[in-house]
């Protein structure tokens, strides 16, 4: 009888564990565009589910985790300027006691690079935090890779 109960308990916990899903309200896609033989732009697009938002790269200290993009160093290209973003929505958030900039639905971050070779691969990481009106998920980091041809 104890073995039957143990097997039943293990099956129950397995089913419950399998039905619990990790929320991923942000999906990322990546693209590139060569603007000349020596320059390209890398596009990092976040598609955000309704009701959620991610934060700007320009959040002041004491606020939420800001979005940050880090490109892996390469001999094939150099970074030109900083990662650009569109104008964020500005709103006072009580939990942080400050105005913060964020994006809903989708946002495209852009990084210009100067090419030292005609073809290369640009890779790196994006760190971001996603929140809705009642909660924030832990900061996440995604890796990306874009072939520039």
C-alpha positions as CSV (number, residue, x, y, z in Angstrom):
1,X,0.0,0.0,0.0
2,X,2.9,2.4,0.8
3,X,4.4,1.8,-2.6
4,X,1.1,2.5,-4.3
5,X,0.8,5.8,-2.4
6,X,4.4,6.7,-3.2
7,X,3.9,6.1,-6.9
8,X,0.6,8.1,-6.8
9,X,2.3,11.0,-5.1
10,X,5.2,11.0,-7.6
11,X,2.8,11.0,-10.5
12,X,0.8,13.8,-9.0
13,X,3.9,16.0,-8.5
14,X,5.2,15.2,-12.0
15,X,1.9,16.3,-13.6
16,X,1.7,19.4,-11.5
17,X,5.3,20.3,-12.2
18,X,4.8,19.8,-15.9
19,X,1.7,22.0,-16.0
20,X,3.5,24.9,-14.3
21,X,4.9,27.1,-17.1
22,X,7.6,29.8,-17.0
23,X,6.2,33.1,-18.2
24,X,8.0,34.6,-21.1
25,X,6.1,37.7,-22.1
26,X,9.0,39.0,-24.3
27,X,10.3,37.4,-27.4
28,X,13.4,38.7,-29.2
29,X,14.3,38.8,-32.9
30,X,17.4,40.0,-34.6
31,X,18.3,41.4,-38.0
32,X,21.0,43.5,-39.8
33,X,21.2,45.9,-42.7
34,X,24.4,46.8,-44.5
35,X,24.2,50.6,-45.2
36,X,27.5,50.6,-47.1
37,X,30.5,48.3,-47.7
38,X,32.0,49.4,-44.3
39,X,28.9,50.0,-42.1
40,X,25.9,48.0,-40.9
41,X,23.1,48.4,-38.4
42,X,22.1,45.6,-36.0
43,X,18.4,45.5,-35.0
44,X,17.3,43.9,-31.8
45,X,13.5,43.7,-31.6
46,X,11.5,42.9,-28.5
47,X,7.9,41.8,-29.0
48,X,6.1,42.3,-25.7
49,X,2.8,40.6,-24.8
50,X,-0.2,42.9,-23.9
51,X,-0.1,44.2,-20.4
52,X,3.6,43.9,-20.0
53,X,6.5,46.3,-20.5
54,X,10.3,46.5,-20.6
55,X,12.4,49.4,-19.4
56,X,14.5,51.9,-21.3
57,X,18.3,51.8,-21.3
58,X,18.2,55.2,-19.5
59,X,16.7,54.4,-16.1
60,X,18.2,56.3,-13.2
61,X,19.8,54.4,-10.3
62,X,17.2,53.2,-7.7
63,X,14.7,52.2,-10.4
64,X,14.0,48.9,-12.2
65,X,16.7,47.0,-14.1
66,X,17.3,48.9,-17.3
67,X,17.6,47.2,-20.6
68,X,21.3,46.8,-21.6
69,X,22.9,45.5,-24.7
70,X,26.5,44.2,-24.7
71,X,28.2,43.1,-27.9
72,X,31.0,40.6,-27.8
73,X,34.3,42.1,-28.9
74,X,35.5,41.2,-32.4
75,X,38.4,42.0,-34.7
76,X,35.9,42.1,-37.6
77,X,34.0,45.3,-36.5
78,X,34.0,48.3,-34.2
79,X,31.0,49.8,-32.5
80,X,29.9,53.2,-33.6
81,X,28.2,55.2,-30.9
82,X,25.7,53.9,-28.4
83,X,22.7,51.6,-28.8
84,X,19.8,53.8,-29.9
85,X,16.1,53.4,-28.9
86,X,12.9,55.2,-29.7
87,X,11.4,57.6,-27.2
88,X,10.0,55.6,-24.3
89,X,6.7,56.1,-22.5
90,X,7.3,58.0,-19.3
91,X,5.3,57.2,-16.2
92,X,5.7,57.7,-12.4
93,X,5.9,54.2,-10.7
94,X,5.1,54.2,-7.0
95,X,7.2,51.1,-6.3
96,X,10.3,52.9,-7.5
97,X,9.2,56.4,-6.4
98,X,10.4,57.9,-9.6
99,X,9.5,58.5,-13.3
100,X,10.7,55.6,-15.5
101,X,10.8,55.1,-19.3
102,X,9.4,51.9,-20.7
103,X,8.1,50.2,-23.9
104,X,4.9,48.3,-24.6
105,X,4.0,46.0,-27.5
106,X,7.4,46.2,-29.3
107,X,10.6,48.1,-29.4
108,X,13.6,48.0,-31.7
109,X,17.1,48.8,-30.4
110,X,19.7,49.7,-33.0
111,X,23.5,49.5,-33.0
112,X,25.7,50.9,-35.8
113,X,29.0,49.1,-36.5
114,X,31.9,49.8,-38.7
115,X,33.0,46.7,-40.6
116,X,36.6,45.7,-41.0
117,X,35.6,42.6,-43.0
118,X,32.7,42.4,-45.5
119,X,31.1,39.4,-43.6
120,X,31.0,38.8,-39.9
121,X,28.9,37.6,-37.1
122,X,27.8,40.0,-34.3
123,X,26.9,38.4,-31.1
124,X,26.2,39.5,-27.5
125,X,23.6,39.6,-24.7
126,X,20.6,41.7,-23.8
127,X,19.6,42.1,-20.2
128,X,16.1,43.3,-19.4
129,X,13.3,43.2,-16.9
130,X,9.7,42.8,-17.7
131,X,6.8,44.0,-15.5
132,X,3.0,44.3,-15.6
133,X,0.8,46.5,-13.4
134,X,1.1,44.2,-10.4
135,X,4.5,42.4,-10.6
136,X,7.9,42.2,-12.2
137,X,9.6,39.0,-13.3
138,X,13.3,38.5,-12.4
139,X,15.7,40.2,-14.8
140,X,16.5,38.0,-17.8
141,X,19.4,37.8,-20.1
142,X,19.2,36.5,-23.7
143,X,22.1,35.8,-26.1
144,X,21.9,36.8,-29.7
145,X,23.9,36.3,-32.9
146,X,23.4,38.1,-36.3
147,X,25.3,37.3,-39.5
148,X,26.2,40.4,-41.4
149,X,26.7,39.7,-45.1
